[in-house]
């Protein structure tokens, strides 16, 4: 049985990660497509070359489509980002 590395992660966005509104790489993995851009603060929803998705901004969340949808659903109650999280969920659908 082959062990898999943890594929979902979240943490604070760091200055050395670059521009969260227009990331070129996320955790060293190239971005293949920007699916959406947050308008009220720096942030984006992107797809990575390895097939995962990433939500960038004050917090970075990276995982499969399903994992990111769950994360967004749980975090969707946060008032200052509720609109962006709802938009990101719609873009993932």
C-alpha positions in Angstrom: 0.0 0.0 0.0 1.4 3.4 -1.0 1.2 6.1 1.6 0.0 9.5 0.4 1.3 12.8 1.6 -1.2 15.1 3.2 -2.9 17.0 0.3 -4.9 19.6 2.1 -3.2 22.4 4.0 -3.9 25.9 5.3 -1.8 28.5 6.8 -1.3 32.3 6.8 -0.1 33.9 3.6 3.5 35.0 4.0 5.2 37.9 2.3 7.7 35.5 0.6 4.7 33.8 -1.0 4.4 36.8 -3.4 1.3 38.6 -4.5 -1.8 36.7 -3.2 -4.0 38.4 -5.9 -1.8 37.1 -8.7 0.2 34.1 -7.5 2.6 32.5 -9.9 3.3 29.6 -7.7 1.7 28.2 -4.5 3.9 26.2 -2.1 6.4 25.9 -5.0 3.8 24.5 -7.4 3.1 26.5 -10.6 -0.3 28.0 -11.1 -2.0 26.8 -14.3 -5.1 29.0 -14.2 -6.6 31.8 -12.2 -10.3 31.0 -11.7 -11.2 34.1 -9.8 -9.9 37.2 -8.1 -11.1 38.7 -4.9 -12.1 42.3 -5.4 -12.2 43.7 -1.8 -8.8 42.4 -0.7 -5.8 40.7 -2.3 -6.7 37.1 -3.0 -7.4 34.6 -5.8 -8.8 31.1 -6.5 -6.3 29.2 -8.7 -5.7 25.7 -10.1 -2.2 24.3 -9.7 -0.3 22.2 -12.2 -0.6 19.1 -9.9 -4.4 19.3 -10.1 -5.0 20.8 -6.7 -6.7 24.1 -6.1 -5.6 27.0 -3.9 -7.4 29.9 -2.3 -4.9 32.7 -1.6 -5.2 35.8 0.5 -4.6 36.5 4.2 -5.0 32.7 4.5 -3.7 30.1 2.1 -5.7 26.9 1.6 -4.6 24.2 -0.8 -6.3 20.9 -1.7 -8.6 19.0 -4.0 -11.8 20.6 -5.3 -13.8 18.7 -2.7 -11.5 19.6 0.2 -11.5 23.3 -0.8 -15.3 23.3 -1.1 -15.6 21.9 2.5 -13.1 24.4 3.8 -15.1 27.3 2.1 -18.4 26.0 3.5 -17.0 25.9 7.0 -15.3 29.3 6.7 -18.3 30.9 4.9 -19.7 32.3 8.2 -16.8 34.8 8.5 -18.5 38.1 7.9 -15.6 40.0 6.2 -15.0 37.2 3.6 -18.4 35.5 3.3 -19.1 37.0 -0.1 -15.7 35.9 -1.5 -16.0 32.4 0.0 -19.5 32.1 -1.6 -18.1 33.3 -5.0 -15.1 30.9 -4.7 -17.5 27.9 -4.0 -19.5 28.9 -7.0 -16.4 29.0 -9.2 -15.3 25.5 -8.0 -18.7 24.0 -8.9 
